């Protein structure tokens, strides 16, 4: 299991819990990293699958995970989700019965999924839900011997409420990768236990850096302000301003795209010229995930070529995950840009814009990133791109033709895949994911080499 599967922890674990008995080695590692203690007797809380639950702690959490099966088509994915939803509910009823047999007088079933809501009993409604959110694939069954205790997320809300002098009430939290995120009126709360603190630290660093840079209004009005941060019990937390607006549509009209270009041009100017990590480092991450020798060699070669071809391009600040789900709009104008934990200075220009454009296509086609890159974005780049790219490049002062734009697309791909492998290391063991995101691109580059004797990767 991967650390991101435990984003629900702050929403359920008592704020004062320090000792745990767990059945998952990765969860044990995460709790130790946070300062918790793994014990065999009299734990504050027990977290285990149904087979291993002992039932002698005040709080018991039975985890119900569906396991991982790769599907390569949308229809197969929908069918799988429906099966897993039914299975999770059946398993939850069985777990509730077992906890009752072990003496837990009160049990709650909590349905959830990664990057979706954790459906806490008695939680505030979240409004209209997407179809996928109606079919959660995972469940937690919580058993208590006494009265409910304050969870870590509740304690953080109380801590921040004391700082601002008002009660902070949040809706159902989201189980994000490694942390719980909750919307509370005009605030956004993020709480992590263990390794997820890195995402909070990156979010904090980005917002503090941008605020200190005296940004122009085009940035200042669209970037949330960091309001508070701290550590409580086993958790790290931060609170930021909640910006108004709704998630942007996947099809951006001309006005909204102009707003995005304005934003990205200004963002790139923050710290313009700062050096960044070489792309060869991303190539090493990619190569380490490859099983074939020729793929490893081609990935490493590509990293070195990218550094050589793009080394003259001035770098700047980047969001790192600039796509419509992280854009907020009001009356079809860009009002906010959220989720800054992938951002950093010293990155190449154009990558955020390329991510926005390719993500919009993938939302319609449901293609894997690598497949869409080979089938659409590389041919588009070789043909010289489009007017949107021309406007952006002209405004930041670079001249990009077809060959150079192709290098930018490959730089985007190698950075994006390396970032996803860093966040989700288990993807390297997923053949379908690797084939459609990594191997398809490396094979296309290999075919290009074969068709052009004497060339290396791209001309």
C-alpha angles and dihedrals in degrees: 000000000000127000092245090070090073100063088117094064099094090051094056111021115093114251091233097047113122106156125059142178111207136172097208115081092206092053088050089053092048093051093047089051089054092052099263125135125232111218138170099214134051099353122183088232136008121211116183145128117268094263093058104035111124099183103216099114126091088240125036125184119191112202120213113195125175097214121232126287119167119229122188100196134059092233092053090048093053092048091049092050091052091051093048093049091055091045093050092052093047092048090047092056090051091049092049090054091050093050090050089053089052091056103264104142094192125044131173129195113220115193118200147145137200112286089005136098124290102225100220117189109261092007121152114265119261100211125238114003130210117246092254090055090060089064108051112183099203135059140188123202113205122200124190130187095196139018118319113274128217111275123220092253091051090048092052090051089051092047093051091041088058090053094052096035098239141088113269112210119182135194125235107314125238120238098226125180102297098342147057118247121195131183113221114179105282094357139077116210122201120187127177135181115207123331094010087075087083091068090050091048091051091048091050093046093051095048093045092048093051094046091051092050093070090236122207117255092262086068104025094058094048103044119080118240120238106239105178143348137183150130125267124179107316094341140090117208146178136185125209136181115277110230121214123247143068130268111283120253116255090240108066117202123216096271094050092046090051089054090051092051091048089052096046094046091052092044092052089054092062104099092352111186096027112139119246136196115290117257087235086077091058088047090057091054090050094046092051089060094051121096098196121077094220091053092051092049093046092050092051092046090050091052092054093045092050091053090050096047098041101032092104094056114103112241129217145165118314135189093218097208104045106162137124097274088062095047123087121203135194117193088348095303125113109262105163146008115208142183104049100176093109095051128107141152124256097051129136119262121248096036095102091049092048090051091051093051097044093044090054090055093046092052088062100040100031088222124158113255095247094048092050091046094054096039099042120003101048094049089045091052094047088054090055103264121251144288092277092060091044092054093047094048093046091052094052092043105249130123113220125186128180098278093046092046088053089057090051091052091051090047089053091050097048093046093046095048092046089051092051091048088051092050096039108027092172089071090078086069094051109094096194093050093046093046095050099039105031115014096046090059096043090048091051090052090048091051089052090053091051093050092049108046113209095023127111116221103310131007 
